[in-house]
Amino acid sequence: MEPDTEKQRSFKVKLAMFFGYNGENYRGMQFQRNQTVRTVENTLHDILFRLGFILESNTTDLKRVKWSRAARTDKRVHALCNAVSTKL
């Protein structure tokens, strides 16, 4: 019996990302289901999806990848150091 190749390559690793940003062109930190709203989390999530770290089936619900943020910011607020953890 051949091993299931999908299961072999779909293991997940918990990852913490630390970053700073200029929030001038963002509408805050928090993910919004409305993809036309530009937020820091929407941008990070989209980049990770485009790089193949997040499956398309997990793009609409952050709970599926165990997404967690350290803090939130409002519209046009900058952050020197913020953190997000997720399972990729």
PEVENLIN-V114993 format. One record per backbone hydrogen bond with DSSP energy under -0.5 kcal/mol. CO is the residue of the C=O (numbers start at 0). NH is the residue of the N-H. E is the energy in kcal/mol with one decimal. If there is no record, write none. Layout:
BEGIN
co,nh,e
CO,NH,E
CO,NH,E
END
This chain:
BEGIN
co,nh,e
2,4,-0.8
3,7,-1.6
4,8,-1.7
6,9,-0.7
12,87,-2.6
14,85,-2.3
16,83,-2.1
18,81,-3.1
20,22,-0.7
20,78,-2.3
21,24,-0.6
22,25,-2.0
22,75,-0.8
25,75,-1.9
27,39,-2.1
28,40,-2.0
32,34,-1.0
33,36,-1.8
35,37,-0.5
36,38,-0.8
37,26,-3.1
38,42,-2.0
39,43,-2.6
40,44,-2.9
41,45,-2.3
42,46,-2.3
43,47,-2.5
44,48,-2.1
45,49,-2.7
46,50,-1.8
47,52,-2.4
47,53,-0.9
48,51,-1.5
54,57,-1.7
55,58,-1.5
60,63,-1.3
61,64,-1.1
61,66,-2.1
62,65,-1.3
64,86,-3.2
67,84,-3.0
72,28,-1.9
73,76,-1.8
78,20,-2.4
81,18,-2.5
82,69,-2.5
83,16,-3.3
84,67,-2.4
85,14,-3.2
85,87,-0.6
END
